[in-house]
Amino acid sequence: MPDWLIPVVVATGGGAGVGAFITALVNARGSIYAQMNAFVGQLQEDRRQDRVEMKALSDKVDAALLHLQIEREYAVDLYAWGVNGAPPPPPSRRTILPTSTNT
């Protein structure tokens, strides 16, 4: 049970009057406001962490797509080499140069 609900129940059921009821509502508003701020802060932190995770996953996908593109180019070169009768040595495979990531 929320901490602000007890004074509201006591004020309405105990006959303490309208003043106690209004005071309980004002205190409840402050409590709800603090709880909502904490909830929004938690959501913002979760969203920030999600953005960091999505960036890391996006970088992995980009690296995989680059690798697939290199393999596709190499396969096409090998096919062209074979179709042409394969007299010279086969084409060389391109490699991915390591890049530094500043995360």
ROSE-4610 file (N, C-alpha, C; in Angstrom, 1 decimal, always signed):
// ROSE-4610
residu = [M/M/M/P/P/P/D/D/D/W/W/W/L/L/L/I/I/I/P/P/P/V/V/V/V/V/V/V/V/V/A/A/A/T/T/T/G/G/G/G/G/G/G/G/G/A/A/A/G/G/G/V/V/V/G/G/G/A/A/A/F/F/F/I/I/I/T/T/T/A/A/A/L/L/L/V/V/V/N/N/N/A/A/A/R/R/R/G/G/G/S/S/S/I/I/I/Y/Y/Y/A/A/A/Q/Q/Q/M/M/M/N/N/N/A/A/A/F/F/F/V/V/V/G/G/G/Q/Q/Q/L/L/L/Q/Q/Q/E/E/E/D/D/D/R/R/R/R/R/R/Q/Q/Q/D/D/D/R/R/R/V/V/V/E/E/E/M/M/M/K/K/K/A/A/A/L/L/L/S/S/S/D/D/D/K/K/K/V/V/V/D/D/D/A/A/A/A/A/A/L/L/L/L/L/L/H/H/H/L/L/L/Q/Q/Q/I/I/I/E/E/E/R/R/R/E/E/E/Y/Y/Y/A/A/A/V/V/V/D/D/D/L/L/L/Y/Y/Y/A/A/A/W/W/W/G/G/G/V/V/V/N/N/N/G/G/G/A/A/A/P/P/P/P/P/P/P/P/P/P/P/P/P/P/P/S/S/S/R/R/R/R/R/R/T/T/T/I/I/I/L/L/L/P/P/P/T/T/T/S/S/S/T/T/T/N/N/N/T/T/T]
num = [1/1/1/2/2/2/3/3/3/4/4/4/5/5/5/6/6/6/7/7/7/8/8/8/9/9/9/10/10/10/11/11/11/12/12/12/13/13/13/14/14/14/15/15/15/16/16/16/17/17/17/18/18/18/19/19/19/20/20/20/21/21/21/22/22/22/23/23/23/24/24/24/25/25/25/26/26/26/27/27/27/28/28/28/29/29/29/30/30/30/31/31/31/32/32/32/33/33/33/34/34/34/35/35/35/36/36/36/37/37/37/38/38/38/39/39/39/40/40/40/41/41/41/42/42/42/43/43/43/44/44/44/45/45/45/46/46/46/47/47/47/48/48/48/49/49/49/50/50/50/51/51/51/52/52/52/53/53/53/54/54/54/55/55/55/56/56/56/57/57/57/58/58/58/59/59/59/60/60/60/61/61/61/62/62/62/63/63/63/64/64/64/65/65/65/66/66/66/67/67/67/68/68/68/69/69/69/70/70/70/71/71/71/72/72/72/73/73/73/74/74/74/75/75/75/76/76/76/77/77/77/78/78/78/79/79/79/80/80/80/81/81/81/82/82/82/83/83/83/84/84/84/85/85/85/86/86/86/87/87/87/88/88/88/89/89/89/90/90/90/91/91/91/92/92/92/93/93/93/94/94/94/95/95/95/96/96/96/97/97/97/98/98/98/99/99/99/100/100/100/101/101/101/102/102/102/103/103/103]
x = [+0.9/+0.0/+0.9/+0.6/+1.4/+1.4/+2.4/+2.5/+1.5/+1.1/+0.2/-1.3/-1.6/-3.0/-3.5/-2.6/-3.0/-3.7/-3.0/-3.7/-5.0/-5.1/-6.4/-7.5/-7.2/-8.2/-8.5/-7.5/-7.8/-8.6/-8.3/-9.0/-10.5/-10.7/-12.1/-12.9/-12.3/-13.0/-13.0/-12.0/-11.9/-12.7/-13.2/-13.9/-13.1/-11.8/-10.9/-11.2/-12.0/-12.4/-11.8/-12.3/-11.8/-10.4/-9.9/-8.5/-7.5/-7.8/-6.9/-7.0/-8.1/-8.3/-7.5/-7.6/-6.8/-5.3/-4.9/-3.5/-3.0/-3.8/-3.4/-3.3/-4.2/-4.1/-2.9/-2.6/-1.4/-0.1/-0.1/+1.1/+1.2/+0.0/+0.0/+0.5/+0.1/+0.6/+2.1/+2.7/+4.2/+4.8/+4.2/+4.7/+4.6/+3.5/+3.3/+4.2/+4.4/+5.4/+6.8/+7.2/+8.5/+8.6/+7.6/+7.6/+7.6/+6.9/+6.9/+8.3/+8.9/+10.3/+11.3/+11.2/+12.1/+11.8/+10.5/+10.2/+10.7/+10.6/+11.0/+12.6/+13.2/+14.7/+15.1/+14.4/+14.7/+14.5/+13.5/+13.2/+14.3/+14.7/+15.8/+17.1/+17.4/+18.6/+18.5/+17.4/+17.2/+17.3/+16.8/+16.9/+18.3/+19.1/+20.5/+21.3/+21.0/+21.7/+21.3/+20.0/+19.6/+20.3/+20.5/+21.2/+22.6/+23.3/+24.7/+24.7/+23.8/+23.7/+23.4/+22.5/+22.1/+23.3/+24.1/+25.3/+26.3/+26.5/+27.5/+27.0/+25.7/+25.1/+25.2/+24.9/+25.0/+26.4/+27.4/+28.8/+29.1/+28.6/+28.8/+28.2/+27.0/+26.3/+27.0/+27.5/+28.3/+29.5/+30.2/+31.4/+31.1/+30.0/+29.6/+29.2/+28.5/+28.1/+29.3/+30.3/+31.6/+32.3/+32.3/+32.9/+32.2/+30.8/+30.1/+30.3/+30.5/+30.8/+32.1/+33.1/+34.4/+34.4/+33.7/+33.5/+32.8/+31.8/+31.0/+31.9/+32.7/+33.6/+34.7/+35.2/+36.2/+35.5/+34.3/+33.6/+33.4/+33.1/+32.9/+34.2/+35.3/+36.6/+37.1/+36.8/+37.2/+36.3/+35.1/+34.2/+34.8/+35.1/+35.6/+36.9/+37.8/+39.1/+38.9/+37.9/+37.6/+37.0/+36.1/+35.5/+36.5/+37.5/+38.5/+39.6/+39.4/+40.4/+41.4/+41.5/+42.3/+43.8/+44.4/+45.8/+46.6/+46.4/+47.2/+46.8/+47.6/+47.2/+45.9/+45.2/+43.9/+43.9/+42.8/+42.9/+43.1/+43.6/+43.9/+42.6/+42.5/+41.3/+41.7/+40.8/+40.9/+40.7/+41.3/+41.2/+40.6/+40.0/+39.4/+40.6/+40.8/+41.8/+41.3/+42.0/+41.5/+41.4/+40.3/+40.0/+39.9/+40.3/+40.2/+38.8/+38.2/+36.9/+37.0/+36.5/+36.6/+35.2/+34.9/+33.5/+33.7]
y = [-1.2/+0.0/+1.2/+2.2/+3.4/+4.2/+4.9/+5.6/+6.7/+7.3/+8.4/+8.0/+6.7/+6.2/+6.1/+5.8/+5.6/+6.9/+8.1/+9.3/+9.6/+9.3/+9.5/+8.6/+7.4/+6.5/+6.9/+7.3/+7.7/+9.0/+9.9/+11.2/+11.0/+10.1/+9.9/+9.1/+8.1/+7.1/+7.5/+8.3/+8.6/+9.9/+10.6/+11.8/+12.9/+13.0/+14.1/+15.4/+15.3/+16.6/+16.8/+17.9/+18.2/+18.6/+19.3/+19.7/+18.6/+17.5/+16.4/+15.7/+15.7/+15.1/+15.9/+17.2/+18.0/+17.9/+17.9/+17.7/+16.3/+15.3/+14.0/+14.0/+14.7/+14.8/+15.6/+16.6/+17.4/+16.6/+15.9/+15.0/+13.9/+13.4/+12.3/+12.9/+14.1/+14.7/+14.7/+15.2/+15.2/+13.8/+12.9/+11.5/+10.9/+11.1/+10.6/+11.3/+12.6/+13.3/+12.8/+12.5/+11.9/+10.5/+9.7/+8.4/+8.4/+9.4/+9.5/+10.0/+10.9/+11.4/+10.2/+9.4/+8.2/+7.2/+7.1/+6.2/+6.7/+8.0/+8.6/+8.5/+8.7/+8.6/+7.2/+6.2/+4.8/+4.5/+5.0/+4.8/+5.5/+6.7/+7.3/+6.6/+6.0/+5.2/+4.0/+3.3/+2.1/+2.4/+3.6/+4.0/+4.3/+4.9/+5.2/+3.9/+2.9/+1.6/+0.9/+1.0/+0.4/+1.0/+2.3/+3.0/+2.5/+2.3/+1.8/+0.4/-0.4/-1.8/-1.9/-1.0/-1.0/-0.5/+0.4/+0.9/-0.3/-1.0/-2.1/-3.2/-3.5/-4.5/-4.0/-2.7/-2.2/-2.3/-2.0/-2.1/-3.6/-4.6/-6.0/-6.3/-5.8/-6.1/-5.5/-4.2/-3.6/-4.4/-4.9/-5.7/-7.0/-7.6/-8.8/-8.6/-7.5/-7.1/-6.8/-6.1/-5.9/-7.2/-8.1/-9.4/-10.2/-10.1/-10.7/-10.1/-8.8/-8.1/-8.5/-8.7/-9.1/-10.5/-11.4/-12.8/-12.9/-12.0/-12.0/-11.5/-10.5/-10.0/-11.1/-11.8/-12.8/-14.0/-14.3/-15.4/-15.0/-13.7/-13.3/-13.3/-12.9/-12.9/-14.3/-15.2/-16.6/-17.2/-16.8/-17.3/-16.8/-15.5/-14.9/-15.5/-15.8/-16.4/-17.8/-18.6/-19.9/-19.9/-18.9/-18.9/-18.5/-17.7/-17.3/-18.3/-19.5/-20.6/-20.7/-19.9/-19.9/-20.0/-19.2/-19.3/-18.6/-17.4/-16.8/-17.3/-17.0/-17.4/-16.8/-17.5/-17.0/-15.6/-14.9/-13.6/-13.7/-12.6/-12.7/-12.1/-12.6/-12.2/-10.9/-10.0/-8.8/-9.1/-8.3/-8.5/-7.3/-7.5/-6.3/-5.8/-4.5/-3.9/-3.6/-3.9/-3.7/-2.2/-1.8/-0.4/-0.2/+0.9/+1.1/+1.7/+1.2/+1.7/+2.4/+3.6/+4.4/+4.4/+3.4/+3.3/+3.5]
z = [+0.0/+0.0/+0.0/-0.9/-0.9/+0.4/+0.7/+2.0/+2.1/+1.0/+1.0/+1.2/+1.0/+1.0/+2.4/+3.4/+4.8/+5.4/+5.2/+5.8/+5.1/+3.8/+3.1/+3.7/+3.9/+4.5/+5.9/+6.7/+8.1/+8.1/+7.2/+7.1/+6.7/+5.8/+5.3/+6.3/+6.8/+7.7/+9.1/+9.6/+11.0/+11.3/+10.4/+10.7/+11.2/+10.8/+11.2/+10.5/+9.5/+8.9/+7.5/+6.9/+5.5/+5.5/+6.5/+6.6/+6.5/+7.3/+7.2/+5.9/+5.3/+3.9/+2.9/+2.9/+2.0/+2.2/+3.5/+3.8/+3.3/+3.4/+2.9/+1.4/+0.7/-0.7/-1.2/-0.5/-0.9/-0.7/+0.4/+0.6/-0.4/-0.8/-1.8/-3.1/-3.5/-4.7/-4.8/-3.7/-3.6/-3.7/-3.0/-3.1/-4.5/-5.1/-6.5/-7.4/-7.2/-8.1/-8.0/-6.7/-6.5/-7.1/-7.0/-7.6/-9.1/-9.7/-11.1/-11.6/-10.9/-11.3/-11.2/-10.2/-10.1/-11.2/-11.6/-12.7/-14.0/-14.3/-15.5/-15.6/-14.4/-14.4/-14.7/-14.2/-14.5/-16.0/-16.6/-18.0/-18.9/-18.5/-19.2/-19.2/-18.0/-17.9/-18.7/-18.7/-19.5/-21.0/-21.4/-22.8/-23.2/-22.3/-22.6/-22.7/-21.9/-22.0/-23.3/-23.7/-24.9/-26.1/-26.1/-27.2/-27.3/-26.1/-26.1/-26.7/-26.3/-26.7/-28.2/-28.7/-30.1/-31.0/-30.5/-31.2/-31.3/-30.3/-30.3/-31.3/-31.3/-32.2/-33.6/-33.8/-35.2/-35.7/-34.9/-35.3/-35.7/-35.0/-35.3/-36.6/-36.9/-38.1/-39.3/-39.1/-40.2/-40.5/-39.5/-39.8/-40.5/-40.1/-40.8/-42.3/-42.5/-43.9/-44.7/-44.1/-44.9/-45.2/-44.3/-44.5/-45.6/-45.6/-46.7/-48.0/-48.1/-49.3/-49.9/-49.0/-49.4/-50.0/-49.3/-49.7/-51.1/-51.3/-52.5/-53.7/-53.4/-54.5/-54.8/-53.8/-54.1/-54.9/-54.5/-55.3/-56.7/-57.0/-58.4/-59.1/-58.4/-59.1/-59.4/-58.5/-58.7/-59.9/-59.9/-61.0/-62.4/-62.4/-63.6/-64.0/-63.0/-63.3/-63.9/-63.3/-63.9/-65.2/-65.5/-66.8/-67.9/-67.5/-68.5/-68.7/-68.2/-68.5/-67.4/-66.5/-65.3/-65.6/-66.6/-66.9/-65.8/-65.4/-64.3/-62.9/-61.9/-60.6/-60.2/-59.2/-58.8/-58.2/-58.2/-57.5/-56.0/-55.5/-54.0/-53.3/-52.1/-51.3/-50.5/-50.5/-49.7/-48.3/-47.4/-45.9/-45.3/-44.2/-43.4/-42.6/-42.7/-41.9/-40.5/-39.4/-38.1/-37.8/-37.3/-36.9/-35.4/-35.0/-33.5/-33.2/-32.2/-31.8/-30.4/-30.4/-29.2/-28.6/-27.8/-27.2/-25.7]
